[in-house]
Amino acid sequence: MTRTLADEREAARLAEAAVQLAALALGRVPDWSRVDALALPLSCADAPGPLVGLDAAAETSRVQAIEDAASRWGVDTPRWRLAWQCHAAGVLVAWPRAGTTPSVGIWVGDDVEGDGAPWIDTNQRIRVLGVVAGRGGARSSQVVTIARSASGAPVTLLAWRSGQY
């Protein structure tokens, strides 16, 4: 199957929707201090059909290698941890297209805060990465930094970056 511009756009829109959904869900998580233990309070219904493959372990290694290569923070370099894996229908509630359904992965990581502990959040700021494996080999990623003033406070979007991973 050949990747098309429509496949690329579909993957990009899906990655954007996935990180927004994850940010909202993280707002309901009372404690962000242990980034390595964060879980999204989201379910994922059965896919409506065959899925585009997304190997979570391989993808975690891949995005961490990109982070490590680009980082100048040493021991404070964020560590990515898979927090949720689903598919397009699980993100968008319905998936109207026939054929394979894109897969979605959401990773979380601490922001760079200078504490030397990449798995511990001390400032109520974390990063959320969404990666989509779409039709025809299309891929897209979105990474956001979110913050809140305290547990239960509204989540604020501080930064958004497309396509780094």
C-alpha positions as a Markdown table, in Angstrom:
| # | Residue | x | y | z |
|---|---|---|---|---|
| 1 | Met | 0.0 | 0.0 | 0.0 |
| 2 | Thr | 1.3 | 3.4 | -0.9 |
| 3 | Arg | 1.3 | 6.3 | 1.6 |
| 4 | Thr | -0.6 | 9.3 | 0.4 |
| 5 | Leu | -0.9 | 12.9 | 1.5 |
| 6 | Ala | -4.3 | 12.0 | 2.9 |
| 7 | Asp | -2.8 | 9.2 | 5.0 |
| 8 | Glu | -0.2 | 11.7 | 6.4 |
| 9 | Arg | -2.8 | 14.3 | 7.2 |
| 10 | Glu | -5.0 | 11.6 | 8.8 |
| 11 | Ala | -2.1 | 10.5 | 11.0 |
| 12 | Ala | -1.3 | 14.1 | 12.0 |
| 13 | Arg | -4.9 | 14.9 | 13.0 |
| 14 | Leu | -5.1 | 11.7 | 15.0 |
| 15 | Ala | -1.9 | 12.3 | 16.9 |
| 16 | Glu | -3.1 | 15.8 | 17.8 |
| 17 | Ala | -6.5 | 14.4 | 19.0 |
| 18 | Ala | -4.7 | 11.7 | 21.0 |
| 19 | Val | -2.4 | 14.1 | 22.9 |
| 20 | Gln | -5.4 | 16.4 | 23.7 |
| 21 | Leu | -7.3 | 13.4 | 25.0 |
| 22 | Ala | -4.3 | 12.3 | 27.1 |
| 23 | Ala | -3.8 | 15.8 | 28.5 |
| 24 | Leu | -7.4 | 15.9 | 29.6 |
| 25 | Ala | -7.2 | 12.5 | 31.2 |
| 26 | Leu | -4.0 | 13.4 | 33.0 |
| 27 | Gly | -5.9 | 16.3 | 34.5 |
| 28 | Arg | -8.0 | 13.7 | 36.4 |
| 29 | Val | -4.9 | 11.9 | 37.8 |
| 30 | Pro | -4.3 | 13.2 | 41.4 |
| 31 | Asp | -0.6 | 12.6 | 41.6 |
| 32 | Trp | 2.0 | 13.3 | 38.9 |
| 33 | Ser | 5.0 | 12.9 | 41.2 |
| 34 | Arg | 5.9 | 9.4 | 40.0 |
| 35 | Val | 6.1 | 9.8 | 36.2 |
| 36 | Asp | 7.2 | 6.2 | 35.8 |
| 37 | Ala | 3.9 | 5.1 | 37.4 |
| 38 | Leu | 1.5 | 7.4 | 35.6 |
| 39 | Ala | -1.4 | 5.6 | 33.9 |
| 40 | Leu | -4.1 | 7.3 | 31.9 |
| 41 | Pro | -7.7 | 6.8 | 33.1 |
| 42 | Leu | -8.8 | 5.8 | 29.6 |
| 43 | Ser | -10.1 | 2.6 | 28.2 |
| 44 | Cys | -9.7 | 1.3 | 24.7 |
| 45 | Ala | -12.6 | -0.6 | 23.1 |
| 46 | Asp | -12.0 | -3.4 | 20.6 |
| 47 | Ala | -10.8 | -2.1 | 17.2 |
| 48 | Pro | -13.4 | -2.1 | 14.5 |
| 49 | Gly | -11.1 | -4.2 | 12.2 |
| 50 | Pro | -7.5 | -4.9 | 11.5 |
| 51 | Leu | -5.0 | -2.5 | 13.0 |
| 52 | Val | -1.8 | -0.9 | 11.6 |
| 53 | Gly | 0.9 | -2.4 | 13.7 |
| 54 | Leu | 2.6 | -0.3 | 16.5 |
| 55 | Asp | 5.3 | -2.3 | 18.5 |
| 56 | Ala | 5.2 | -0.5 | 21.8 |
| 57 | Ala | 8.6 | -1.8 | 23.0 |
| 58 | Ala | 10.4 | -0.9 | 19.8 |
| 59 | Glu | 8.6 | 2.5 | 19.6 |
| 60 | Thr | 9.7 | 3.3 | 23.2 |
| 61 | Ser | 13.3 | 2.5 | 22.3 |
| 62 | Arg | 13.1 | 4.5 | 19.1 |
| 63 | Val | 11.6 | 7.7 | 20.7 |
| 64 | Gln | 14.0 | 7.4 | 23.7 |
| 65 | Ala | 17.0 | 7.2 | 21.3 |
| 66 | Ile | 15.8 | 10.3 | 19.5 |
| 67 | Glu | 15.4 | 12.1 | 22.9 |
| 68 | Asp | 18.8 | 11.0 | 24.1 |
| 69 | Ala | 20.5 | 12.1 | 20.9 |
| 70 | Ala | 18.9 | 15.6 | 20.9 |
| 71 | Ser | 19.3 | 16.2 | 24.6 |
| 72 | Arg | 21.8 | 18.4 | 26.3 |
| 73 | Trp | 20.5 | 17.8 | 29.8 |
| 74 | Gly | 22.5 | 14.7 | 30.8 |
| 75 | Val | 21.0 | 13.0 | 33.8 |
| 76 | Asp | 17.9 | 15.2 | 33.5 |
| 77 | Thr | 17.1 | 14.0 | 30.0 |
| 78 | Pro | 13.4 | 13.0 | 30.0 |
| 79 | Arg | 12.7 | 9.3 | 30.0 |
| 80 | Trp | 9.6 | 8.2 | 28.0 |
| 81 | Arg | 7.2 | 5.6 | 29.3 |
| 82 | Leu | 4.2 | 4.1 | 27.5 |
| 83 | Ala | 1.1 | 5.2 | 29.3 |
| 84 | Trp | -1.7 | 4.1 | 26.9 |
| 85 | Gln | -2.0 | 2.3 | 23.6 |
| 86 | Cys | -5.2 | 2.3 | 21.5 |
| 87 | His | -6.4 | 3.0 | 18.0 |
| 88 | Ala | -8.2 | 5.6 | 16.0 |
| 89 | Ala | -11.7 | 4.5 | 17.0 |
| 90 | Gly | -10.7 | 4.6 | 20.6 |
| 91 | Val | -9.4 | 8.2 | 20.3 |
| 92 | Leu | -12.2 | 9.5 | 18.2 |
| 93 | Val | -15.0 | 7.3 | 19.5 |
| 94 | Ala | -15.8 | 6.1 | 16.0 |
| 95 | Trp | -13.7 | 5.3 | 12.9 |
| 96 | Pro | -15.7 | 5.8 | 9.7 |
| 97 | Arg | -13.1 | 4.5 | 7.2 |
| 98 | Ala | -13.0 | 0.9 | 6.0 |
| 99 | Gly | -9.7 | -1.1 | 6.0 |
| 100 | Thr | -7.0 | -1.0 | 8.6 |
| 101 | Thr | -7.3 | 1.3 | 11.6 |
| 102 | Pro | -4.4 | 3.4 | 12.7 |
| 103 | Ser | -2.7 | 2.6 | 16.0 |
| 104 | Val | -1.9 | 5.2 | 18.7 |
| 105 | Gly | 0.6 | 5.2 | 21.5 |
| 106 | Ile | 0.8 | 7.8 | 24.3 |
| 107 | Trp | 4.0 | 8.2 | 26.3 |
| 108 | Val | 4.6 | 10.4 | 29.3 |
| 109 | Gly | 7.9 | 11.9 | 30.6 |
| 110 | Asp | 9.0 | 14.5 | 33.1 |
| 111 | Asp | 10.0 | 17.9 | 31.9 |
| 112 | Val | 13.5 | 19.1 | 32.3 |
| 113 | Glu | 13.5 | 20.7 | 35.7 |
| 114 | Gly | 17.1 | 20.4 | 36.9 |
| 115 | Asp | 16.4 | 17.9 | 39.7 |
| 116 | Gly | 18.4 | 15.1 | 38.2 |
| 117 | Ala | 15.5 | 12.7 | 38.6 |
| 118 | Pro | 13.8 | 12.1 | 35.2 |
| 119 | Trp | 11.1 | 9.8 | 36.7 |
| 120 | Ile | 10.1 | 12.2 | 39.5 |
| 121 | Asp | 8.0 | 15.3 | 38.8 |
| 122 | Thr | 8.4 | 18.1 | 41.3 |
| 123 | Asn | 6.8 | 21.1 | 39.5 |
| 124 | Gln | 3.5 | 19.8 | 38.2 |
| 125 | Arg | 4.8 | 19.9 | 34.6 |
| 126 | Ile | 5.0 | 16.8 | 32.4 |
| 127 | Arg | 5.4 | 16.0 | 28.7 |
| 128 | Val | 3.0 | 13.9 | 26.7 |
| 129 | Leu | 4.0 | 12.3 | 23.4 |
| 130 | Gly | 1.5 | 10.8 | 20.9 |
| 131 | Val | 2.7 | 8.6 | 18.1 |
| 132 | Val | 0.4 | 7.3 | 15.3 |
| 133 | Ala | 1.2 | 4.5 | 12.9 |
| 134 | Gly | -1.2 | 5.1 | 10.0 |
| 135 | Arg | -2.2 | 3.6 | 6.8 |
| 136 | Gly | 0.3 | 3.2 | 4.0 |
| 137 | Gly | 3.2 | 3.6 | 6.4 |
| 138 | Ala | 2.2 | 7.1 | 7.5 |
| 139 | Arg | 3.6 | 8.2 | 10.8 |
| 140 | Ser | 3.0 | 11.3 | 12.9 |
| 141 | Ser | 3.9 | 12.5 | 16.3 |
| 142 | Gln | 2.9 | 15.4 | 18.6 |
| 143 | Val | 4.5 | 16.2 | 21.9 |
| 144 | Val | 3.1 | 18.7 | 24.4 |
| 145 | Thr | 4.2 | 20.0 | 27.8 |
| 146 | Ile | 1.3 | 20.4 | 30.2 |
| 147 | Ala | 1.2 | 22.0 | 33.7 |
| 148 | Arg | -1.2 | 22.6 | 36.5 |
| 149 | Ser | -0.8 | 24.6 | 39.7 |
| 150 | Ala | -1.8 | 21.7 | 42.0 |
| 151 | Ser | -3.6 | 18.4 | 42.0 |
| 152 | Gly | -7.1 | 18.8 | 40.6 |
| 153 | Ala | -6.3 | 22.2 | 39.1 |
| 154 | Pro | -7.0 | 22.7 | 35.4 |
| 155 | Val | -4.3 | 21.6 | 33.0 |
| 156 | Thr | -2.6 | 24.3 | 30.9 |
| 157 | Leu | -0.9 | 23.6 | 27.6 |
| 158 | Leu | 2.6 | 25.2 | 27.7 |
| 159 | Ala | 4.2 | 23.9 | 24.5 |
| 160 | Trp | 3.3 | 21.9 | 21.4 |
| 161 | Arg | 5.6 | 20.4 | 18.9 |
| 162 | Ser | 4.8 | 18.3 | 15.8 |
| 163 | Gly | 6.8 | 15.7 | 14.1 |
| 164 | Gln | 10.0 | 15.5 | 16.3 |
| 165 | Tyr | 9.6 | 11.8 | 16.9 |
